[in-house]
Amino acid sequence: MRLIVAALAVALTCGVAHSQALCAPRKVVEKNLAQKNGQALIAFWQTGGEGEKDGEGFFEIWAAPNREVTLIFRKAGEEVSCFVASGRNINFRAPEARGSDL
């Protein structure tokens, strides 16, 4: 859950710039992340909603044991993955429960 919250913050900051992003066939991206970077898919979530057809797809978080992380966007219905962001030494901070969350 912590990773998803952290990645969501990154995703909201970066936005989905599908037309300007570095994209490649999904299988190529997965192979490179796994074999060259030692990363595995650890979380994903669906984006978009009513009236947001251009933004429908999935954000994927890929991470390695050395705490390197890559955020990928995959547009719904396409076998193409696009690089959004990457980083090192990812840290997690759990949100504090408040009010009705308790």
RODOLO-217366 format. One record per atom (N, C-alpha, C): residue number from 1; x, z, y; chain; residue in one letter; atom name. Coordinates in steps of 0.2 Angstrom, whole numbers. Last residue first. Example, Ala and Ser with C-alpha at 12.3 -4.5 7.8 and 13.67 -1.06 7.14 Angstrom:
<2 <64 35 -11> "A" "S" "N">
<2 <68 36 -5> "A" "S" "CA">
<2 <64 39 0> "A" "S" "C">
<1 <66 39 -28> "A" "A" "N">
<1 <62 39 -22> "A" "A" "CA">
<1 <66 39 -16> "A" "A" "C">
***
This chain:
<102 <-52 54 29> "A" "L" "N">
<102 <-50 60 25> "A" "L" "CA">
<102 <-55 61 19> "A" "L" "C">
<101 <-57 43 36> "A" "D" "N">
<101 <-52 42 31> "A" "D" "CA">
<101 <-51 48 26> "A" "D" "C">
<100 <-64 48 47> "A" "S" "N">
<100 <-68 46 41> "A" "S" "CA">
<100 <-63 45 35> "A" "S" "C">
<99 <-50 55 54> "A" "G" "N">
<99 <-57 55 54> "A" "G" "CA">
<99 <-61 54 47> "A" "G" "C">
<98 <-36 48 46> "A" "R" "N">
<98 <-39 51 52> "A" "R" "CA">
<98 <-47 51 51> "A" "R" "C">
<97 <-20 48 39> "A" "A" "N">
<97 <-27 48 38> "A" "A" "CA">
<97 <-30 51 44> "A" "A" "C">
<96 <-6 38 44> "A" "E" "N">
<96 <-9 44 44> "A" "E" "CA">
<96 <-17 44 43> "A" "E" "C">
<95 <2 25 35> "A" "P" "N">
<95 <-2 27 40> "A" "P" "CA">
<95 <-5 34 39> "A" "P" "C">
<94 <19 26 29> "A" "A" "N">
<94 <12 27 28> "A" "A" "CA">
<94 <8 29 34> "A" "A" "C">
<93 <31 15 31> "A" "R" "N">
<93 <29 21 34> "A" "R" "CA">
<93 <21 21 33> "A" "R" "C">
<92 <46 8 25> "A" "F" "N">
<92 <39 9 25> "A" "F" "CA">
<92 <37 16 28> "A" "F" "C">
<91 <59 -4 28> "A" "N" "N">
<91 <57 3 28> "A" "N" "CA">
<91 <49 3 28> "A" "N" "C">
<90 <71 -16 23> "A" "I" "N">
<90 <64 -15 25> "A" "I" "CA">
<90 <62 -7 24> "A" "I" "C">
<89 <83 -23 24> "A" "N" "N">
<89 <82 -15 24> "A" "N" "CA">
<89 <75 -13 27> "A" "N" "C">
<88 <80 -38 31> "A" "R" "N">
<88 <84 -34 27> "A" "R" "CA">
<88 <82 -27 29> "A" "R" "C">
<87 <69 -53 31> "A" "G" "N">
<87 <72 -47 34> "A" "G" "CA">
<87 <76 -43 29> "A" "G" "C">
<86 <59 -67 37> "A" "S" "N">
<86 <63 -63 32> "A" "S" "CA">
<86 <66 -57 35> "A" "S" "C">
<85 <44 -77 39> "A" "A" "N">
<85 <49 -72 41> "A" "A" "CA">
<85 <53 -69 35> "A" "A" "C">
<84 <38 -89 34> "A" "V" "N">
<84 <36 -86 40> "A" "V" "CA">
<84 <41 -81 43> "A" "V" "C">
<83 <38 -104 25> "A" "F" "N">
<83 <42 -98 27> "A" "F" "CA">
<83 <39 -95 33> "A" "F" "C">
<82 <25 -110 15> "A" "C" "N">
<82 <29 -110 21> "A" "C" "CA">
<82 <32 -103 23> "A" "C" "C">
<81 <21 -120 0> "A" "S" "N">
<81 <22 -113 3> "A" "S" "CA">
<81 <27 -114 9> "A" "S" "C">
<80 <9 -130 -7> "A" "V" "N">
<80 <14 -129 -2> "A" "V" "CA">
<80 <15 -122 0> "A" "V" "C">
<79 <-3 -134 -13> "A" "E" "N">
<79 <3 -132 -17> "A" "E" "CA">
<79 <9 -132 -13> "A" "E" "C">
<78 <-18 -130 -6> "A" "E" "N">
<78 <-12 -134 -6> "A" "E" "CA">
<78 <-7 -130 -11> "A" "E" "C">
<77 <-29 -121 -6> "A" "G" "N">
<77 <-30 -128 -8> "A" "G" "CA">
<77 <-24 -132 -8> "A" "G" "C">
<76 <-23 -112 8> "A" "A" "N">
<76 <-28 -113 3> "A" "A" "CA">
<76 <-29 -120 1> "A" "A" "C">
<75 <-6 -111 12> "A" "K" "N">
<75 <-12 -113 14> "A" "K" "CA">
<75 <-17 -114 8> "A" "K" "C">
<74 <4 -97 11> "A" "R" "N">
<74 <2 -103 7> "A" "R" "CA">
<74 <-5 -105 9> "A" "R" "C">
<73 <18 -90 19> "A" "F" "N">
<73 <11 -92 19> "A" "F" "CA">
<73 <10 -98 15> "A" "F" "C">
<72 <29 -76 16> "A" "I" "N">
<72 <27 -83 14> "A" "I" "CA">
<72 <20 -84 16> "A" "I" "C">
<71 <42 -66 19> "A" "L" "N">
<71 <35 -67 20> "A" "L" "CA">
<71 <34 -74 20> "A" "L" "C">
<70 <54 -57 11> "A" "T" "N">
<70 <52 -63 13> "A" "T" "CA">
<70 <45 -64 14> "A" "T" "C">
<69 <67 -44 11> "A" "V" "N">
<69 <60 -46 10> "A" "V" "CA">
<69 <59 -53 13> "A" "V" "C">
<68 <79 -34 3> "A" "E" "N">
<68 <78 -40 7> "A" "E" "CA">
<68 <70 -42 6> "A" "E" "C">
<67 <81 -23 -5> "A" "R" "N">
<67 <77 -22 1> "A" "R" "CA">
<67 <77 -28 6> "A" "R" "C">
<66 <87 -25 -17> "A" "N" "N">
<66 <92 -23 -11> "A" "N" "CA">
<66 <88 -22 -5> "A" "N" "C">
<65 <77 -30 -25> "A" "P" "N">
<65 <79 -23 -26> "A" "P" "CA">
<65 <84 -20 -20> "A" "P" "C">
<64 <67 -40 -15> "A" "A" "N">
<64 <72 -39 -20> "A" "A" "CA">
<64 <74 -32 -20> "A" "A" "C">
<63 <51 -48 -12> "A" "A" "N">
<63 <56 -43 -11> "A" "A" "CA">
<63 <61 -42 -16> "A" "A" "C">
<62 <38 -56 -4> "A" "W" "N">
<62 <43 -57 -9> "A" "W" "CA">
<62 <48 -52 -7> "A" "W" "C">
<61 <21 -58 0> "A" "I" "N">
<61 <27 -54 1> "A" "I" "CA">
<61 <32 -54 -5> "A" "I" "C">
<60 <11 -70 6> "A" "E" "N">
<60 <14 -67 0> "A" "E" "CA">
<60 <20 -63 3> "A" "E" "C">
<59 <-5 -74 12> "A" "F" "N">
<59 <2 -72 14> "A" "F" "CA">
<59 <4 -69 8> "A" "F" "C">
<58 <-15 -88 10> "A" "F" "N">
<58 <-13 -82 7> "A" "F" "CA">
<58 <-6 -80 10> "A" "F" "C">
<57 <-29 -95 18> "A" "G" "N">
<57 <-24 -96 14> "A" "G" "CA">
<57 <-22 -89 11> "A" "G" "C">
<56 <-35 -102 33> "A" "E" "N">
<56 <-37 -100 27> "A" "E" "CA">
<56 <-31 -101 22> "A" "E" "C">
<55 <-34 -108 46> "A" "G" "N">
<55 <-30 -102 44> "A" "G" "CA">
<55 <-31 -99 37> "A" "G" "C">
<54 <-43 -118 47> "A" "D" "N">
<54 <-36 -120 47> "A" "D" "CA">
<54 <-31 -114 45> "A" "D" "C">
<53 <-55 -111 46> "A" "K" "N">
<53 <-53 -115 41> "A" "K" "CA">
<53 <-46 -117 41> "A" "K" "C">
<52 <-63 -101 53> "A" "E" "N">
<52 <-56 -101 53> "A" "E" "CA">
<52 <-53 -105 48> "A" "E" "C">
<51 <-76 -99 51> "A" "G" "N">
<51 <-74 -102 57> "A" "G" "CA">
<51 <-67 -103 58> "A" "G" "C">
<50 <-74 -84 41> "A" "E" "N">
<50 <-79 -89 44> "A" "E" "CA">
<50 <-76 -92 50> "A" "E" "C">
<49 <-57 -83 38> "A" "G" "N">
<49 <-64 -81 37> "A" "G" "CA">
<49 <-68 -86 40> "A" "G" "C">
<48 <-40 -78 34> "A" "G" "N">
<48 <-45 -83 37> "A" "G" "CA">
<48 <-52 -80 35> "A" "G" "C">
<47 <-31 -74 19> "A" "T" "N">
<47 <-32 -74 26> "A" "T" "CA">
<47 <-38 -78 28> "A" "T" "C">
<46 <-27 -63 6> "A" "Q" "N">
<46 <-30 -69 8> "A" "Q" "CA">
<46 <-32 -68 15> "A" "Q" "C">
<45 <-11 -57 0> "A" "W" "N">
<45 <-18 -56 3> "A" "W" "CA">
<45 <-21 -62 6> "A" "W" "C">
<44 <1 -49 -11> "A" "F" "N">
<44 <-2 -55 -7> "A" "F" "CA">
<44 <-9 -53 -5> "A" "F" "C">
<43 <16 -43 -17> "A" "A" "N">
<43 <10 -42 -14> "A" "A" "CA">
<43 <8 -48 -11> "A" "A" "C">
<42 <28 -47 -24> "A" "I" "N">
<42 <26 -40 -25> "A" "I" "CA">
<42 <19 -39 -22> "A" "I" "C">
<41 <38 -59 -32> "A" "L" "N">
<41 <31 -58 -28> "A" "L" "CA">
<41 <29 -51 -29> "A" "L" "C">
<40 <55 -55 -30> "A" "A" "N">
<40 <49 -56 -34> "A" "A" "CA">
<40 <43 -55 -30> "A" "A" "C">
<39 <72 -61 -28> "A" "Q" "N">
<39 <66 -58 -26> "A" "Q" "CA">
<39 <60 -60 -31> "A" "Q" "C">
<38 <85 -67 -29> "A" "G" "N">
<38 <83 -61 -33> "A" "G" "CA">
<38 <77 -57 -31> "A" "G" "C">
<37 <88 -78 -23> "A" "N" "N">
<37 <88 -72 -19> "A" "N" "CA">
<37 <86 -66 -23> "A" "N" "C">
<36 <89 -88 -33> "A" "K" "N">
<36 <94 -87 -28> "A" "K" "CA">
<36 <94 -81 -24> "A" "K" "C">
<35 <77 -85 -41> "A" "Q" "N">
<35 <84 -86 -44> "A" "Q" "CA">
<35 <90 -85 -39> "A" "Q" "C">
<34 <66 -82 -32> "A" "A" "N">
<34 <68 -78 -38> "A" "A" "CA">
<34 <75 -79 -40> "A" "A" "C">
<33 <67 -92 -22> "A" "L" "N">
<33 <66 -84 -20> "A" "L" "CA">
<33 <68 -80 -26> "A" "L" "C">
<32 <68 -104 -29> "A" "N" "N">
<32 <73 -102 -25> "A" "N" "CA">
<32 <73 -94 -23> "A" "N" "C">
<31 <55 -104 -36> "A" "K" "N">
<31 <61 -104 -39> "A" "K" "CA">
<31 <67 -101 -35> "A" "K" "C">
<30 <46 -104 -25> "A" "E" "N">
<30 <46 -98 -30> "A" "E" "CA">
<30 <53 -98 -33> "A" "E" "C">
<29 <49 -116 -19> "A" "V" "N">
<29 <50 -110 -15> "A" "V" "CA">
<29 <51 -104 -20> "A" "V" "C">
<28 <46 -125 -29> "A" "V" "N">
<28 <53 -125 -27> "A" "V" "CA">
<28 <54 -118 -23> "A" "V" "C">
<27 <32 -122 -30> "A" "K" "N">
<27 <36 -121 -36> "A" "K" "CA">
<27 <44 -121 -34> "A" "K" "C">
<26 <27 -127 -18> "A" "R" "N">
<26 <27 -120 -20> "A" "R" "CA">
<26 <32 -118 -25> "A" "R" "C">
<25 <37 -138 -8> "A" "P" "N">
<25 <32 -137 -13> "A" "P" "CA">
<25 <33 -129 -16> "A" "P" "C">
<24 <39 -131 9> "A" "A" "N">
<24 <41 -134 3> "A" "A" "CA">
<24 <36 -133 -2> "A" "A" "C">
<23 <42 -128 27> "A" "C" "N">
<23 <38 -128 21> "A" "C" "CA">
<23 <41 -132 15> "A" "C" "C">
<22 <44 -120 41> "A" "L" "N">
<22 <48 -123 36> "A" "L" "CA">
<22 <44 -122 29> "A" "L" "C">
<21 <31 -122 53> "A" "A" "N">
<21 <35 -118 49> "A" "A" "CA">
<21 <39 -123 44> "A" "A" "C">
<20 <22 -129 61> "A" "Q" "N">
<20 <29 -128 64> "A" "Q" "CA">
<20 <33 -125 59> "A" "Q" "C">
<19 <10 -128 55> "A" "S" "N">
<19 <12 -135 57> "A" "S" "CA">
<19 <19 -135 59> "A" "S" "C">
<18 <8 -114 53> "A" "H" "N">
<18 <9 -118 48> "A" "H" "CA">
<18 <12 -125 49> "A" "H" "C">
<17 <10 -101 59> "A" "A" "N">
<17 <12 -107 63> "A" "A" "CA">
<17 <13 -113 57> "A" "A" "C">
<16 <1 -87 61> "A" "V" "N">
<16 <2 -93 56> "A" "V" "CA">
<16 <4 -99 60> "A" "V" "C">
<15 <10 -73 67> "A" "G" "N">
<15 <5 -78 67> "A" "G" "CA">
<15 <6 -83 62> "A" "G" "C">
<14 <19 -62 69> "A" "C" "N">
<14 <21 -69 69> "A" "C" "CA">
<14 <16 -74 69> "A" "C" "C">
<13 <11 -51 70> "A" "T" "N">
<13 <15 -52 75> "A" "T" "CA">
<13 <18 -60 75> "A" "T" "C">
<12 <4 -51 58> "A" "L" "N">
<12 <0 -52 64> "A" "L" "CA">
<12 <5 -53 70> "A" "L" "C">
<11 <15 -50 49> "A" "A" "N">
<11 <11 -56 49> "A" "A" "CA">
<11 <7 -57 56> "A" "A" "C">
<10 <19 -37 52> "A" "V" "N">
<10 <24 -43 53> "A" "V" "CA">
<10 <20 -49 54> "A" "V" "C">
<9 <8 -30 48> "A" "A" "N">
<9 <11 -29 55> "A" "A" "CA">
<9 <15 -35 57> "A" "A" "C">
<8 <8 -33 35> "A" "L" "N">
<8 <2 -35 39> "A" "L" "CA">
<8 <5 -35 46> "A" "L" "C">
<7 <19 -27 30> "A" "A" "N">
<7 <19 -34 30> "A" "A" "CA">
<7 <14 -37 35> "A" "A" "C">
<6 <15 -14 31> "A" "A" "N">
<6 <21 -16 35> "A" "A" "CA">
<6 <21 -24 35> "A" "A" "C">
<5 <4 -14 22> "A" "V" "N">
<5 <3 -12 29> "A" "V" "CA">
<5 <9 -14 33> "A" "V" "C">
<4 <11 -17 10> "A" "I" "N">
<4 <6 -22 13> "A" "I" "CA">
<4 <4 -20 20> "A" "I" "C">
<3 <19 -6 8> "A" "L" "N">
<3 <22 -13 9> "A" "L" "CA">
<3 <17 -18 13> "A" "L" "C">
<2 <10 4 6> "A" "R" "N">
<2 <14 4 12> "A" "R" "CA">
<2 <17 -3 14> "A" "R" "C">
<1 <4 0 -6> "A" "M" "N">
<1 <0 0 0> "A" "M" "CA">
<1 <4 0 6> "A" "M" "C">
***
